[in-house]
Every structure is written in C-alpha cells, then in structure tokens.
Amino acid sequence: MDARTVTHKYRSIWISDIHLGTPGCKANFLLDFLRSTKSDNLYLVGDIIDGWSLRQGWYWPQEHNDVIQKLLRKARQGTRVVFIPGNHDEFARHYVDLEFGSIKVLHETIHKTADGREFLVLHGDEFDVVVKYARWLAYLGDWSYGLCLKLNDVLNAARARLGYPYWSLSAYLKLKVKNAVKFIADFENALADVARDRKVDGIICGHIHHPEIRDINGVTYCNDGDWVESCSALVEHFDGHLELIHWMGAAASLSDSQGNKTCDSSSLPMPGILKSMGLFGRSRT
C-alpha cells in the first residue's frame, strides 16, 4: 500500500522525538506521513525541536521548516494540536498553558479514547534518572547517540544502493546492550506505576526512542517512538483501538503502480509506506 495514494484518517495521532535541528531527523519521512494522514487530535509529545543541538551549532534545512509549517497548517485547518515539551525543547516549558498558532502548550494532559479509556500523555524525561540527576552524562550520551545516528545514515545509504531496506544500527545496538535493555524496562515500569497512581487506564509517552504498546500489570503502556530511528507514530482508530505504525519502505525493491520505487534509506527524501505494528484495544476488564 503506497502512502502517496491513500489518506489515512485517524481519531488521534501521537508523535514525538522528531529532533528538528539535527542531521539525524528524518524530516522527509515525517513530511510524507503528515501529508498522508488526517486526525481530529494531534499530540506532539516532546523533543520536537532539539534545543540542545541548536545551542552547539545551527542546523535548520528547508525540510525542517516545512515540518513546522505543516503542523501549523493542520492546526489552522481544524486539527486539535497539543504540544507537550520534552527535555530537548524544554525552553517551551516556560509557555505552558499558552497557545501559539492554534497549538496549545501543556505540561501533560489526559486523553480519552473513543472506547472510554483514559490515558495520561507526557514526554517522560522526568522519570529518566540520568536526565534528572546527571545532566552532564545526558549531554555525553546525546553526543554519542548523534554519532551513532550519523553512522546509521552512512550504513543505510550503502544498503539503499545495494537494494536492501532501512535498518537501524542505533536501535539494534540499544537492544543488544544489557544496560540499555534494563533502562528501557525500568523506564516502562516507572511510567506504568505513574499511570496506576493517577488512576488512569494507560500512559502515552516518548523520550526513549523505543516504540511499544504493551500491558504492564493491567496498565496499557504506549511509547510512540521517534523520527530519527524508527520513524514511528501511535494512532487511535475511530473505535478506540491503538496502533503503532512505522512510516518507511517495506522493501527497497517495492514498486508502486507508476513503477516508482519506495526505499527505506534514511538519507533519501523518498516517501514511505505505512507499516502496521499491530492493534491494541481495550486491555482492562
């Protein structure tokens, strides 16, 4: 199914960790996603603009400006757009409860799905002990991560030329390192505890760049992923079902009806195709 020929309509969409202002941002994939989807609600769940990176050096290509313009246009055209700042765009936390270009800035919010479930929506960095208590280590980790993403682009440019699909080196390494796996598990459990304490059915967050929907002892934990590795989003269908999707080519050799090829390469400005990561409906009795 080629995303260029279909408009996908959802009740709600959550995206986060776009990191505009960095070379690792897959702005072209995101633009294709935004052009190919419509929703009643659009949540920007933090780290939309990477202030950390921009303070070190200015990087802002036209595609990044196009993303901002597209988000503003969606808000003007009637989509309810909510921006929840993260740690990389924490400068926006000074403007919580204000509205800019019909986009509401909030610290966190509650979303009620069509089937009646309540989800706490927040970025999640306040539950990352490294960001909270060792900021210098967070900056070091961010630099190392950026280097890994650059290697990821070089690798995938070569894979694209050889006809192979997109593959995330950084995501592979993250899941192969024991401490990283433990960090992800601890983060997910901490967020599930927050939802349980707040007496909601689930939680929707970003921050760790690991897309996931799963039940944690009766709480539905959802992470919408990112747009530097997985190019993923969380969506709500009109019946309340939640789904994780990856917006990328399923195979480098896949052709559309016009004979044009889609490609997974993160370094090429080619539209993606919708890749479902499964549905998740009501999880609590």
Backbone as JSON, one array per atom type, in Angstrom:
{
  "sequence": "MDARTVTHKYRSIWISDIHLGTPGCKANFLLDFLRSTKSDNLYLVGDIIDGWSLRQGWYWPQEHNDVIQKLLRKARQGTRVVFIPGNHDEFARHYVDLEFGSIKVLHETIHKTADGREFLVLHGDEFDVVVKYARWLAYLGDWSYGLCLKLNDVLNAARARLGYPYWSLSAYLKLKVKNAVKFIADFENALADVARDRKVDGIICGHIHHPEIRDINGVTYCNDGDWVESCSALVEHFDGHLELIHWMGAAASLSDSQGNKTCDSSSLPMPGILKSMGLFGRSRT",
  "N": [[0.85, -1.2, 0.0], [0.87, 2.04, -1.01], [1.77, 5.01, 0.48], [1.47, 7.41, -0.8], [-0.82, 7.41, -2.3], [-3.02, 7.21, -0.71], [-5.05, 8.62, 1.81], [-4.77, 8.44, 5.17], [-6.98, 8.19, 7.79], [-7.48, 9.1, 11.12], [-8.6, 9.05, 14.55], [-6.93, 10.09, 16.51], [-3.49, 11.07, 16.72], [-0.2, 10.46, 17.81], [3.0, 11.8, 17.99], [6.52, 12.02, 18.56], [9.82, 13.11, 19.62], [11.13, 14.14, 17.33], [13.28, 15.78, 16.8], [14.01, 18.12, 15.32], [16.39, 20.24, 13.8], [18.63, 18.75, 13.92], [20.97, 16.65, 12.14], [20.18, 14.0, 12.14], [17.42, 13.86, 12.08], [14.59, 12.57, 10.46], [13.15, 14.2, 8.47], [11.92, 14.21, 5.95], [10.57, 11.76, 5.74], [8.76, 12.19, 7.81], [7.34, 14.43, 6.87], [6.05, 13.28, 4.67], [4.43, 11.49, 6.04], [2.79, 13.28, 7.52], [1.5, 14.61, 5.44], [0.02, 12.56, 4.42], [-1.84, 11.76, 6.27], [-4.74, 12.33, 8.32], [-6.31, 13.69, 11.19], [-8.4, 14.02, 14.11], [-7.25, 14.8, 16.48], [-3.95, 15.77, 17.3], [-1.07, 15.0, 18.87], [1.94, 16.33, 20.0], [4.53, 14.98, 21.4], [6.84, 15.96, 22.81], [10.39, 16.84, 22.51], [10.4, 17.91, 19.96], [11.71, 20.04, 18.68], [15.21, 20.25, 18.72], [16.75, 21.73, 21.04], [19.12, 21.43, 22.48], [21.01, 20.6, 20.57], [20.92, 22.74, 18.74], [21.97, 24.82, 20.21], [24.63, 24.23, 20.17], [25.36, 24.42, 17.52], [24.13, 25.83, 14.51], [21.68, 24.21, 12.65], [19.43, 23.9, 10.23], [17.69, 22.9, 7.84], [15.59, 23.35, 4.88], [13.58, 21.4, 4.89], [13.05, 20.99, 7.59], [11.91, 23.37, 8.36], [9.65, 23.13, 6.78], [8.28, 21.08, 8.09], [7.45, 22.35, 10.48], [5.77, 24.31, 9.38], [3.82, 22.67, 8.25], [2.66, 21.48, 10.51], [1.57, 23.75, 11.76], [-0.25, 24.44, 9.79], [-2.03, 22.28, 9.85], [-3.17, 22.74, 12.36], [-4.47, 25.18, 11.86], [-6.36, 24.32, 10.06], [-8.19, 22.95, 11.52], [-7.5, 20.69, 13.02], [-7.03, 19.54, 16.3], [-4.28, 20.45, 17.96], [-1.81, 19.59, 20.23], [0.97, 20.46, 22.11], [3.46, 19.04, 23.98], [6.15, 19.82, 25.71], [9.51, 18.42, 25.73], [12.65, 17.27, 27.18], [14.64, 18.13, 25.41], [13.47, 20.25, 24.1], [12.97, 21.99, 26.18], [12.86, 24.69, 26.64], [10.39, 25.54, 25.82], [8.76, 24.97, 27.91], [8.41, 27.13, 29.46], [6.21, 28.33, 28.47], [3.9, 26.96, 29.0], [0.45, 26.24, 29.02], [-0.17, 28.3, 27.36], [-1.04, 29.45, 24.03], [-0.02, 29.02, 20.7], [-0.28, 29.93, 17.43], [-2.65, 28.44, 17.21], [-1.86, 26.12, 18.44], [-1.78, 24.36, 21.37], [0.12, 24.57, 24.32], [1.11, 22.31, 26.71], [1.98, 20.87, 29.9], [1.37, 18.26, 30.51], [-1.3, 15.96, 29.7], [-4.64, 14.56, 29.74], [-5.95, 12.05, 27.75], [-8.94, 10.88, 26.36], [-10.06, 7.96, 25.01], [-12.01, 6.74, 22.18], [-13.34, 4.5, 23.02], [-13.64, 4.92, 25.7], [-11.47, 4.78, 27.47], [-8.95, 6.23, 29.61], [-5.97, 8.03, 29.13], [-2.88, 9.08, 30.33], [-0.86, 11.57, 29.03], [2.41, 12.37, 28.41], [5.84, 13.55, 28.11], [8.04, 12.19, 29.41], [10.66, 12.45, 30.33], [11.14, 13.29, 32.91], [11.18, 11.03, 34.4], [13.48, 9.79, 33.87], [16.39, 8.95, 35.24], [18.98, 9.7, 34.59], [18.77, 12.04, 33.03], [17.55, 13.6, 34.94], [19.21, 13.64, 37.25], [21.91, 13.56, 36.49], [22.92, 15.52, 34.5], [25.12, 16.2, 32.89], [25.99, 13.72, 32.05], [23.85, 12.99, 30.51], [24.12, 14.82, 28.39], [26.53, 13.9, 27.32], [25.78, 11.33, 26.55], [23.91, 12.05, 24.63], [25.53, 13.2, 22.67], [27.04, 10.95, 21.89], [25.02, 9.37, 20.91], [24.18, 10.89, 18.74], [26.42, 10.63, 17.08], [26.25, 7.9, 16.53], [23.88, 7.9, 15.06], [24.7, 9.25, 12.77], [26.47, 7.39, 11.68], [24.58, 5.49, 11.2], [23.11, 6.63, 9.08], [25.06, 6.66, 7.03], [25.49, 3.91, 6.74], [22.91, 3.08, 5.91], [22.6, 4.46, 3.53], [24.4, 3.08, 1.94], [23.19, 0.54, 2.06], [20.81, 1.11, 0.71], [21.7, 1.59, -1.89], [22.45, -0.95, -2.53], [20.08, -2.21, -2.62], [18.81, -2.98, -0.29], [16.5, -2.91, 2.52], [15.65, -0.25, 4.9], [17.46, -0.19, 7.97], [17.98, 0.04, 11.38], [20.84, 0.85, 12.92], [21.44, 2.05, 15.38], [19.18, 1.42, 16.93], [19.42, -1.35, 16.97], [21.87, -1.7, 18.37], [21.13, -0.6, 20.79], [19.28, -2.44, 21.8], [20.88, -4.58, 22.13], [22.65, -4.09, 24.11], [23.06, -4.78, 27.42], [22.62, -3.06, 29.67], [21.18, -1.01, 28.48], [18.84, -2.29, 27.71], [17.85, -2.93, 30.24], [17.46, -0.35, 31.2], [15.38, 0.57, 29.54], [13.34, -1.2, 30.29], [13.06, -0.52, 33.03], [12.27, 2.14, 32.79], [9.8, 1.89, 31.43], [8.31, 0.44, 33.33], [8.32, 2.28, 35.43], [6.8, 4.37, 34.34], [4.38, 3.04, 33.99], [3.7, 2.66, 36.66], [3.23, 5.3, 37.37], [0.91, 5.86, 35.89], [-0.81, 4.08, 37.13], [-0.88, 5.13, 39.73], [-2.13, 7.53, 39.17], [-4.57, 6.7, 38.53], [-5.5, 6.08, 35.94], [-6.18, 4.48, 32.77], [-4.02, 4.0, 31.14], [-0.8, 5.0, 29.77], [0.83, 7.36, 27.68], [3.76, 8.09, 26.03], [7.04, 9.41, 25.13], [10.4, 9.95, 24.53], [12.4, 7.75, 25.03], [12.86, 6.66, 22.57], [11.86, 4.19, 21.73], [9.54, 2.48, 20.31], [6.47, 1.13, 21.47], [3.73, -0.9, 22.52], [2.21, -2.22, 25.22], [0.85, -4.35, 27.78], [1.22, -3.72, 31.17], [0.9, -5.19, 33.95], [-1.9, -4.67, 34.01], [-1.98, -2.02, 33.19], [-1.96, -0.03, 30.31], [0.8, 0.54, 28.51], [2.2, 2.87, 26.35], [4.48, 3.85, 23.92], [5.33, 6.23, 21.61], [7.55, 6.24, 19.97], [9.89, 7.55, 17.64], [11.43, 9.94, 15.33], [13.95, 9.67, 14.31], [15.11, 7.2, 14.36], [13.17, 4.94, 14.28], [11.04, 6.04, 12.88], [8.26, 6.32, 13.65], [4.83, 6.27, 14.8], [2.08, 6.65, 17.06], [-1.28, 5.75, 16.76], [-4.8, 6.37, 17.07], [-7.66, 4.63, 16.24], [-11.03, 5.14, 15.04], [-12.68, 3.59, 16.57], [-11.44, 3.42, 18.95], [-9.29, 1.7, 19.15], [-5.78, 1.29, 19.5], [-2.79, 1.75, 17.65], [0.51, 1.06, 16.58], [2.56, 2.44, 14.15], [5.03, 2.2, 11.58], [6.64, 4.43, 9.46], [7.86, 3.8, 6.63], [9.7, 2.38, 3.86], [8.72, -0.91, 2.97], [10.27, -2.65, 1.5], [13.22, -2.29, -0.43], [12.94, -2.75, -3.1], [10.3, -2.52, -3.71], [7.65, -1.52, -5.79], [5.47, 1.1, -6.94], [2.22, 1.73, -8.5], [2.93, 3.35, -10.6], [5.38, 2.55, -11.21], [7.42, 3.65, -9.77], [9.95, 3.48, -7.29], [9.85, 2.77, -3.83], [11.79, 3.46, -0.92], [13.76, 2.45, 1.88], [15.84, 3.92, 2.85], [17.31, 6.1, 5.16], [18.52, 8.39, 4.42], [17.59, 9.42, 2.08], [15.25, 11.53, 0.37], [12.57, 10.22, 0.11], [9.18, 9.25, -0.21], [7.41, 7.32, 2.27], [5.93, 4.09, 3.15], [3.05, 2.83, 4.76], [3.47, 0.87, 7.58], [2.18, -1.46, 9.53], [2.2, -1.99, 13.05], [0.59, -3.48, 14.6], [-2.56, -3.87, 16.34], [-4.1, -2.55, 19.32], [-6.43, -2.98, 21.57], [-9.0, -2.53, 24.01], [-7.66, -3.19, 27.15], [-8.23, -3.71, 29.75], [-10.4, -5.16, 32.1]],
  "CA": [[0.0, 0.0, 0.0], [1.71, 3.21, -1.14], [1.21, 6.11, 1.26], [1.22, 8.58, -1.62], [-2.1, 7.32, -2.98], [-4.06, 7.0, 0.29], [-5.07, 9.46, 3.0], [-5.13, 7.63, 6.32], [-7.72, 9.02, 8.72], [-7.48, 8.59, 12.49], [-9.17, 9.94, 15.56], [-5.83, 10.76, 17.2], [-2.12, 10.7, 16.36], [0.86, 10.91, 18.72], [4.37, 11.71, 17.5], [7.46, 12.68, 19.45], [11.25, 12.89, 19.38], [11.44, 14.46, 15.93], [14.63, 16.35, 16.87], [14.29, 19.12, 14.31], [17.62, 20.94, 14.14], [19.73, 17.79, 13.92], [21.07, 15.89, 10.89], [19.55, 12.69, 12.27], [15.97, 13.95, 11.92], [14.09, 12.08, 9.18], [12.08, 15.16, 8.19], [11.2, 13.88, 4.72], [9.62, 10.71, 6.08], [7.71, 12.79, 8.63], [6.51, 15.25, 5.99], [5.19, 12.38, 3.91], [3.43, 10.99, 6.99], [1.84, 14.36, 7.83], [0.7, 14.88, 4.25], [-0.79, 11.39, 4.09], [-2.72, 11.43, 7.38], [-5.61, 13.34, 8.92], [-6.79, 13.26, 12.5], [-9.08, 15.03, 14.92], [-6.3, 15.23, 17.51], [-2.54, 15.51, 17.02], [-0.25, 15.28, 20.05], [3.38, 16.42, 19.81], [4.86, 14.55, 22.76], [8.16, 16.34, 23.27], [11.6, 16.78, 21.7], [10.06, 18.25, 18.58], [12.89, 20.82, 18.28], [16.34, 19.87, 19.57], [17.45, 22.92, 21.52], [20.48, 21.06, 22.88], [21.86, 20.59, 19.38], [20.95, 24.06, 18.12], [22.86, 25.66, 21.0], [26.01, 23.89, 19.81], [25.61, 24.83, 16.15], [22.85, 25.96, 13.81], [21.38, 23.3, 11.54], [18.0, 24.03, 10.01], [17.39, 22.85, 6.41], [14.23, 23.72, 4.49], [12.63, 20.35, 5.27], [12.68, 21.17, 8.99], [10.95, 24.47, 8.34], [8.41, 22.61, 6.18], [7.57, 20.33, 9.13], [6.79, 23.33, 11.35], [4.67, 24.91, 8.63], [2.76, 21.67, 8.08], [1.98, 21.35, 11.8], [0.76, 24.95, 11.93], [-1.36, 24.38, 8.83], [-3.01, 21.33, 10.38], [-3.89, 23.42, 13.44], [-5.36, 26.18, 11.26], [-7.41, 23.64, 9.32], [-9.16, 22.36, 12.44], [-6.97, 19.63, 13.88], [-6.64, 19.97, 17.65], [-2.86, 20.14, 18.12], [-1.3, 19.82, 21.59], [2.43, 20.31, 22.2], [3.96, 18.76, 25.33], [7.61, 19.9, 25.56], [10.39, 17.42, 26.34], [13.88, 17.83, 27.73], [15.42, 18.8, 24.36], [12.83, 21.54, 23.82], [12.47, 22.42, 27.49], [12.63, 26.13, 26.59], [8.95, 25.77, 25.61], [8.04, 24.76, 29.17], [8.09, 28.46, 30.02], [4.98, 28.8, 27.83], [2.82, 26.02, 29.29], [-0.9, 26.78, 29.12], [-0.38, 29.32, 26.34], [-1.39, 28.93, 22.71], [0.71, 29.66, 19.63], [-0.74, 29.45, 16.13], [-3.7, 27.43, 17.48], [-1.26, 24.95, 19.08], [-1.8, 24.51, 22.82], [1.3, 24.05, 25.01], [0.76, 21.75, 28.01], [2.99, 20.03, 30.55], [0.84, 16.9, 30.33], [-2.75, 16.02, 29.51], [-5.38, 13.29, 29.75], [-6.69, 11.79, 26.52], [-9.97, 9.86, 26.5], [-10.26, 7.29, 23.72], [-13.39, 6.57, 21.74], [-13.96, 3.42, 23.79], [-13.81, 5.32, 27.09], [-10.28, 4.67, 28.31], [-8.22, 7.46, 29.86], [-4.52, 7.89, 29.04], [-2.03, 10.21, 30.69], [0.08, 11.84, 27.95], [3.55, 13.2, 28.81], [7.07, 13.17, 27.39], [8.62, 11.1, 30.19], [12.05, 12.67, 30.74], [11.23, 13.47, 34.36], [11.34, 9.71, 35.01], [14.79, 9.31, 33.43], [17.28, 9.39, 36.32], [20.17, 10.32, 34.02], [18.4, 13.41, 32.69], [17.13, 14.33, 36.13], [20.24, 13.78, 38.28], [23.27, 13.62, 35.94], [22.68, 16.18, 33.22], [26.33, 16.14, 32.07], [26.02, 12.4, 31.44], [22.82, 13.01, 29.47], [24.71, 15.51, 27.25], [27.52, 12.98, 26.75], [25.03, 10.28, 25.87], [23.28, 12.64, 23.46], [26.59, 13.33, 21.66], [27.35, 9.61, 21.4], [23.86, 8.93, 20.14], [24.24, 11.6, 17.47], [27.46, 9.98, 16.28], [25.69, 6.63, 16.08], [22.89, 8.18, 14.02], [25.44, 9.58, 11.55], [26.92, 6.1, 11.13], [23.36, 4.84, 10.73], [22.79, 7.18, 7.76], [26.06, 6.17, 6.08], [25.2, 2.49, 6.51], [21.67, 2.89, 5.15], [22.82, 4.93, 2.16], [25.01, 1.95, 1.24], [22.18, -0.51, 1.94], [19.84, 1.5, -0.32], [22.32, 1.38, -3.2], [22.51, -2.39, -2.76], [18.72, -2.72, -2.72], [18.33, -3.5, 0.98], [15.62, -1.97, 3.23], [16.18, 0.51, 6.04], [17.77, -0.95, 9.19], [18.5, 0.99, 12.36], [22.01, 0.41, 13.69], [21.34, 2.54, 16.76], [18.17, 0.62, 17.63], [19.99, -2.69, 17.16], [22.84, -1.65, 19.45], [20.42, -0.31, 22.04], [18.63, -3.66, 22.28], [21.91, -5.59, 22.36], [23.41, -3.71, 25.3], [22.28, -5.23, 28.58], [22.2, -1.94, 30.49], [20.16, -0.26, 27.75], [17.61, -3.07, 27.83], [17.37, -2.75, 31.61], [16.97, 1.02, 31.32], [14.08, 0.63, 28.88], [12.37, -1.91, 31.14], [12.84, 0.27, 34.23], [11.51, 3.32, 32.38], [8.43, 1.48, 31.14], [7.66, 0.08, 34.59], [8.11, 3.51, 36.2], [5.67, 5.09, 33.74], [3.17, 2.28, 34.31], [3.39, 2.97, 38.05], [2.65, 6.64, 37.39], [-0.47, 5.73, 35.42], [-1.57, 3.38, 38.18], [-1.08, 6.09, 40.82], [-3.05, 8.57, 38.72], [-5.85, 6.02, 38.34], [-5.91, 6.1, 34.54], [-6.07, 3.17, 32.15], [-2.75, 3.81, 30.48], [0.09, 6.15, 29.63], [1.42, 7.53, 26.35], [4.96, 8.89, 26.22], [8.1, 9.3, 24.14], [11.68, 10.11, 25.22], [13.45, 6.74, 24.95], [13.01, 6.23, 21.17], [11.58, 2.76, 21.65], [8.08, 2.33, 20.15], [5.97, -0.05, 22.18], [2.42, -0.96, 23.17], [2.11, -3.48, 25.96], [0.18, -4.34, 29.07], [2.1, -3.9, 32.33], [0.09, -5.43, 35.14], [-3.2, -4.01, 33.92], [-1.84, -0.67, 32.65], [-1.52, -0.02, 28.92], [1.95, 1.42, 28.3], [2.4, 3.18, 24.93], [5.53, 4.79, 23.55], [5.11, 6.48, 20.18], [8.78, 6.07, 19.22], [10.7, 8.7, 17.28], [11.63, 10.19, 13.89], [15.37, 9.6, 13.97], [15.43, 5.79, 14.19], [12.08, 4.05, 13.87], [10.03, 6.76, 12.08], [7.04, 5.67, 14.14], [3.77, 7.08, 15.42], [0.96, 5.95, 17.68], [-2.54, 6.28, 16.25], [-6.06, 5.85, 17.6], [-8.72, 4.5, 15.26], [-12.29, 5.75, 15.49], [-13.32, 2.72, 17.56], [-10.64, 3.46, 20.17], [-8.11, 0.85, 19.07], [-4.48, 1.95, 19.34], [-1.9, 1.04, 16.74], [1.82, 1.62, 16.3], [2.93, 2.28, 12.75], [6.33, 2.69, 11.12], [6.43, 5.04, 8.14], [9.08, 3.57, 5.88], [9.52, 1.38, 2.82], [8.78, -2.29, 3.42], [11.38, -3.28, 0.79], [13.81, -1.32, -1.33], [12.57, -3.04, -4.48], [8.86, -2.4, -3.87], [7.27, -0.5, -6.76], [4.07, 1.5, -6.93], [1.53, 1.5, -9.76], [3.57, 4.12, -11.65], [6.7, 2.0, -11.43], [8.4, 4.3, -8.93], [10.36, 2.64, -6.17], [9.98, 3.33, -2.5], [13.06, 2.99, -0.37], [13.87, 2.63, 3.31], [17.03, 4.68, 3.23], [17.02, 7.27, 5.98], [19.2, 9.56, 3.9], [16.99, 9.84, 0.83], [13.94, 12.17, 0.55], [11.57, 9.46, -0.62], [8.01, 8.96, 0.63], [7.39, 5.98, 2.85], [4.67, 3.39, 3.12], [2.54, 2.5, 6.08], [3.82, -0.47, 8.05], [1.45, -1.62, 10.79], [2.85, -2.71, 14.14], [-0.41, -4.22, 15.37], [-3.61, -3.14, 17.03], [-4.19, -2.81, 20.74], [-7.72, -2.47, 22.01], [-9.22, -2.45, 25.46], [-6.83, -4.2, 27.83], [-8.65, -3.88, 31.15], [-11.78, -5.64, 32.24]],
  "C": [[0.88, 1.24, 0.0], [1.05, 4.4, -0.46], [0.87, 7.32, 0.41], [-0.16, 8.56, -2.26], [-3.26, 7.22, -2.0], [-3.93, 8.04, 1.39], [-5.59, 8.63, 4.15], [-5.78, 8.54, 7.37], [-7.8, 8.34, 10.09], [-8.19, 9.56, 13.41], [-8.07, 10.75, 16.22], [-4.5, 10.21, 16.7], [-1.18, 11.27, 17.41], [2.21, 10.73, 18.04], [5.28, 12.45, 18.47], [8.88, 12.45, 18.96], [11.59, 13.03, 17.9], [12.87, 14.99, 15.82], [14.95, 17.2, 15.65], [15.5, 19.94, 14.75], [18.81, 20.03, 14.25], [19.77, 17.06, 12.58], [20.37, 14.55, 10.95], [18.06, 12.68, 12.06], [15.56, 13.5, 10.53], [12.89, 12.92, 8.74], [11.28, 14.78, 6.95], [10.19, 12.76, 4.93], [8.45, 11.3, 6.87], [6.79, 13.66, 7.79], [5.55, 14.39, 5.18], [4.08, 11.82, 4.79], [2.36, 12.05, 7.26], [0.94, 14.68, 6.64], [-0.29, 13.76, 3.95], [-1.76, 10.99, 5.18], [-3.56, 12.63, 7.78], [-6.09, 12.8, 10.25], [-7.53, 14.4, 13.18], [-8.13, 15.65, 15.94], [-4.89, 14.87, 17.07], [-1.73, 15.95, 18.24], [1.22, 15.25, 19.67], [4.01, 16.19, 21.18], [6.35, 14.75, 23.07], [9.31, 16.07, 22.32], [11.28, 16.97, 20.22], [11.21, 19.04, 17.96], [14.01, 20.48, 19.25], [17.14, 21.11, 19.94], [18.87, 22.63, 21.96], [21.43, 21.16, 21.69], [22.01, 21.98, 18.78], [21.83, 25.03, 18.91], [24.32, 25.43, 20.64], [26.36, 24.34, 18.39], [24.3, 24.81, 15.37], [22.76, 24.99, 12.65], [19.88, 23.33, 11.34], [17.7, 24.06, 8.51], [15.91, 23.14, 6.15], [13.2, 22.68, 4.93], [12.17, 20.5, 6.72], [11.69, 22.33, 9.13], [9.61, 24.01, 7.79], [7.6, 21.81, 7.19], [6.79, 21.28, 10.03], [5.59, 23.94, 10.64], [3.51, 23.94, 8.46], [1.98, 21.48, 9.37], [1.08, 22.55, 12.06], [-0.45, 24.93, 11.0], [-2.44, 23.42, 9.31], [-3.83, 21.97, 11.49], [-4.89, 24.43, 12.89], [-6.56, 25.53, 10.57], [-8.36, 22.84, 10.22], [-8.7, 21.19, 13.27], [-6.62, 20.22, 15.25], [-5.21, 19.5, 17.89], [-2.4, 20.54, 19.51], [0.19, 19.53, 21.59], [2.82, 20.16, 23.66], [5.49, 18.77, 25.25], [8.34, 18.78, 26.29], [11.64, 18.08, 26.87], [14.71, 18.55, 26.67], [14.78, 20.11, 23.92], [12.21, 22.1, 25.09], [12.25, 23.92, 27.55], [11.14, 26.45, 26.45], [8.15, 25.55, 26.89], [7.73, 26.08, 29.87], [6.75, 28.97, 29.49], [3.81, 27.84, 28.0], [1.53, 26.78, 29.56], [-1.15, 27.96, 28.19], [-0.65, 28.65, 25.0], [-0.66, 29.73, 21.65], [0.26, 29.07, 18.29], [-1.75, 28.33, 16.24], [-3.13, 26.12, 18.02], [-1.16, 25.22, 20.58], [-0.57, 23.86, 23.44], [0.88, 23.6, 26.41], [1.92, 20.96, 28.58], [2.65, 18.56, 30.39], [-0.66, 17.04, 30.1], [-3.34, 14.62, 29.63], [-6.13, 13.17, 28.43], [-7.68, 10.66, 26.78], [-10.25, 9.26, 25.12], [-11.73, 7.11, 23.42], [-14.11, 5.47, 22.51], [-13.93, 3.68, 25.3], [-12.6, 5.2, 27.99], [-9.58, 6.03, 28.46], [-6.72, 7.19, 29.87], [-3.85, 9.19, 29.46], [-0.99, 10.36, 29.58], [1.15, 12.8, 28.46], [4.8, 12.73, 28.08], [7.79, 12.03, 28.1], [10.02, 11.34, 30.7], [12.2, 12.84, 32.24], [11.37, 12.14, 35.1], [12.61, 9.01, 34.52], [15.81, 9.84, 34.44], [18.53, 10.06, 35.79], [19.89, 11.78, 33.7], [18.14, 14.23, 33.95], [18.29, 14.62, 37.09], [21.67, 13.87, 37.76], [23.2, 14.23, 34.54], [23.91, 16.13, 32.31], [26.43, 14.79, 31.36], [24.97, 12.3, 30.32], [23.35, 13.71, 28.21], [25.73, 14.62, 26.54], [26.83, 11.87, 25.97], [24.38, 10.8, 24.6], [24.3, 12.8, 22.34], [26.92, 11.97, 21.05], [26.23, 9.08, 20.53], [23.84, 9.6, 18.77], [25.27, 11.01, 16.54], [26.95, 8.66, 15.71], [24.68, 6.83, 14.96], [23.56, 8.56, 12.7], [25.95, 8.31, 10.87], [25.73, 5.34, 10.55], [22.99, 5.32, 9.32], [23.75, 6.7, 6.69], [25.78, 4.71, 5.72], [23.98, 2.31, 5.63], [21.74, 3.47, 3.74], [23.44, 3.81, 1.33], [24.01, 0.82, 1.03], [21.17, -0.18, 0.83], [20.4, 1.26, -1.71], [22.38, -0.11, -3.57], [21.12, -3.03, -2.82], [18.17, -3.3, -1.44], [17.45, -2.47, 1.68], [16.33, -1.27, 4.37], [16.36, -0.39, 7.25], [18.46, -0.02, 10.15], [19.63, 0.38, 13.17], [21.87, 0.81, 15.15], [20.31, 1.75, 17.56], [18.69, -0.78, 17.91], [20.97, -2.7, 18.33], [22.17, -1.44, 20.79], [19.83, -1.58, 22.65], [19.63, -4.79, 22.52], [22.74, -5.3, 23.61], [22.55, -3.97, 26.54], [21.76, -4.05, 29.4], [21.11, -1.11, 29.82], [18.82, -0.97, 27.84], [17.0, -2.9, 29.21], [16.81, -1.35, 31.8], [15.58, 1.16, 30.71], [13.01, -0.02, 29.75], [12.04, -1.11, 32.39], [11.99, 1.5, 33.92], [10.05, 2.97, 32.15], [7.68, 1.14, 32.42], [7.38, 1.32, 35.45], [6.92, 4.29, 35.67], [4.35, 4.38, 34.0], [2.73, 2.54, 35.75], [2.74, 4.35, 38.17], [1.18, 6.59, 36.96], [-1.35, 5.09, 36.48], [-1.88, 4.32, 39.34], [-2.1, 7.15, 40.45], [-4.43, 8.02, 38.39], [-6.4, 6.21, 36.91], [-5.64, 4.72, 33.95], [-4.71, 2.92, 31.51], [-1.96, 5.09, 30.39], [0.67, 6.16, 28.24], [2.59, 8.5, 26.49], [5.9, 8.74, 25.03], [9.42, 9.11, 24.85], [12.72, 9.04, 24.92], [13.61, 6.16, 23.53], [12.81, 4.72, 21.01], [10.08, 2.55, 21.54], [7.57, 1.03, 20.75], [4.53, 0.16, 22.6], [2.39, -2.28, 23.92], [1.38, -3.26, 27.28], [1.2, -4.59, 30.17], [1.23, -3.98, 33.57], [-1.2, -4.61, 35.14], [-3.17, -2.59, 33.41], [-1.34, -0.77, 31.22], [-0.42, 1.02, 28.75], [2.13, 1.62, 26.8], [3.55, 4.17, 24.79], [5.46, 4.98, 22.05], [6.38, 6.46, 19.34], [9.45, 7.39, 18.89], [10.76, 8.85, 15.76], [13.11, 10.39, 13.58], [15.82, 8.16, 13.75], [14.27, 5.04, 13.53], [11.07, 4.7, 12.94], [8.65, 6.21, 12.4], [6.09, 6.67, 14.75], [2.76, 6.14, 16.06], [-0.31, 6.58, 17.15], [-3.71, 5.62, 16.97], [-7.08, 5.8, 16.46], [-10.02, 5.01, 15.86], [-13.08, 4.86, 16.43], [-12.53, 2.66, 18.86], [-9.43, 2.57, 20.16], [-6.85, 1.69, 18.85], [-3.59, 1.09, 18.46], [-0.58, 1.79, 16.6], [2.13, 1.4, 14.83], [4.34, 2.81, 12.52], [6.15, 3.22, 9.7], [7.72, 4.94, 7.35], [8.79, 2.53, 4.82], [9.62, -0.02, 3.36], [9.91, -3.04, 2.74], [11.9, -2.3, -0.25], [13.37, -1.53, -2.77], [11.08, -2.92, -4.74], [8.52, -1.27, -4.81], [5.8, -0.16, -6.63], [3.48, 1.32, -8.32], [2.14, 2.29, -10.92], [4.98, 3.61, -11.94], [7.79, 2.68, -10.63], [8.72, 3.44, -7.73], [10.33, 3.43, -4.88], [11.23, 2.74, -1.88], [13.12, 3.31, 1.11], [14.99, 3.56, 3.72], [16.67, 5.93, 3.99], [17.62, 8.53, 5.39], [18.59, 10.09, 2.63], [15.6, 10.42, 1.05], [12.85, 11.47, -0.23], [10.41, 9.14, 0.29], [8.04, 7.53, 1.13], [6.08, 5.27, 2.59], [4.31, 2.97, 4.53], [2.86, 1.07, 6.43], [3.21, -0.65, 9.44], [2.26, -2.42, 11.79], [1.83, -3.36, 15.06], [-1.38, -3.34, 16.11], [-3.62, -3.49, 18.51], [-5.47, -2.17, 21.22], [-7.81, -2.39, 23.51], [-8.48, -3.58, 26.15], [-7.28, -4.48, 29.24], [-10.1, -4.31, 31.17], [-12.57, -4.7, 33.14]]
}
